[in-house]
Amino acid sequence: QVQLVESGGGLVQPGGSLRLSCVGARRRFSSDVMGWYYQAPGKQRELVANIRWQGRTNYADSVKGRFTISEDITKNTVYLQMNSLKPEDTAVYYCLFYDGRTNYWGQGTQVTVSS
């Protein structure tokens, strides 16, 4: 019923930018959330950013001022604009859709920041 497809990951130099896209769901109710999480090797999956009721957003402290989450509800798409990338941003990034009951995850897209 819900299938999330992510794209936009890749290899980038420190200070560079990427834009991730996730297609397959949109927020329709006040309880719905869409967001991005990342998981580095050997670590738990952690919040990067999410967007919810009335466009309210949350960001991990480590990405504030550098990353921006946005959505295009007409295209069932959420984006993560990633600027000023650092090596420590290297991880697999996962798209989330939460419908108030269930978490739905994309397959992940690899982001590698290296010189």
C-alpha positions in Angstrom: 0.0 0.0 0.0 2.9 2.4 0.8 6.1 2.2 -1.1 8.7 4.9 -0.7 11.4 5.4 -3.4 14.5 7.4 -2.5 17.0 9.0 -4.8 19.7 11.6 -4.9 22.5 10.1 -2.8 26.0 9.8 -4.0 29.6 10.8 -3.4 30.4 14.5 -2.7 33.3 16.5 -1.4 33.2 18.3 1.9 31.4 21.6 1.5 29.3 20.3 -1.3 25.5 19.8 -1.6 23.0 17.1 -2.4 19.3 16.9 -2.7 17.5 13.8 -1.7 14.0 12.9 -2.9 11.4 10.5 -1.6 8.4 9.7 -3.6 5.4 7.7 -2.6 3.5 9.3 0.3 2.3 12.7 1.5 0.8 14.0 4.7 -3.0 14.2 4.6 -4.0 14.1 8.3 -2.7 15.9 11.4 -1.1 12.7 12.7 0.9 12.1 9.6 4.7 12.7 9.5 7.3 12.5 6.8 10.9 12.7 7.4 14.5 11.6 6.9 16.7 9.5 9.2 20.3 8.4 8.8 22.3 5.4 9.9 26.0 5.2 10.0 27.8 1.9 10.2 27.5 0.3 13.7 25.0 3.0 14.9 21.3 3.3 15.4 19.0 5.0 12.9 18.6 8.6 14.0 16.5 11.6 13.1 17.8 14.0 10.5 14.6 16.1 10.0 10.9 15.6 9.8 7.8 17.6 8.8 4.4 17.4 10.2 1.2 19.3 11.0 1.0 22.7 9.3 4.5 22.3 7.9 6.2 22.3 11.3 9.7 20.9 11.2 12.3 19.3 13.5 16.0 19.0 12.8 18.9 17.2 14.5 21.2 19.7 16.1 24.0 18.5 13.9 22.3 19.6 10.7 20.5 22.8 11.8 21.4 25.6 9.4 22.8 23.2 6.8 19.9 20.9 5.8 16.3 21.8 4.9 13.3 19.5 4.6 10.5 20.4 2.3 7.6 18.7 0.6 5.5 18.9 -2.6 2.2 17.4 -1.6 0.9 17.5 -5.2 3.7 15.1 -6.2 3.7 12.9 -3.0 7.3 13.9 -2.5 9.5 15.0 0.3 13.0 16.5 -0.2 16.1 17.0 1.9 18.4 19.7 0.7 21.8 19.1 2.2 24.4 21.9 2.1 27.8 22.4 3.6 28.3 18.6 3.8 30.8 17.2 6.2 32.5 13.8 6.4 30.5 13.0 9.5 27.3 13.3 7.4 28.3 10.0 5.7 25.5 7.5 6.2 22.6 5.7 4.6 19.6 8.1 4.6 16.1 6.7 4.9 12.8 8.2 4.1 10.0 7.8 6.6 6.2 8.1 6.4 4.3 7.7 9.6 0.5 7.6 9.4 -0.2 7.9 13.1 0.1 4.1 13.6 2.8 2.6 11.4 6.3 3.6 10.3 6.9 3.0 6.6 10.5 3.2 5.4 12.3 3.6 2.1 15.1 1.4 1.1 17.8 4.0 1.9 20.2 5.9 -0.2 23.9 6.2 0.5 25.5 9.6 1.1 29.3 9.7 1.2 31.2 12.9 2.0 34.9 12.5 1.3 37.8 14.3 -0.3 
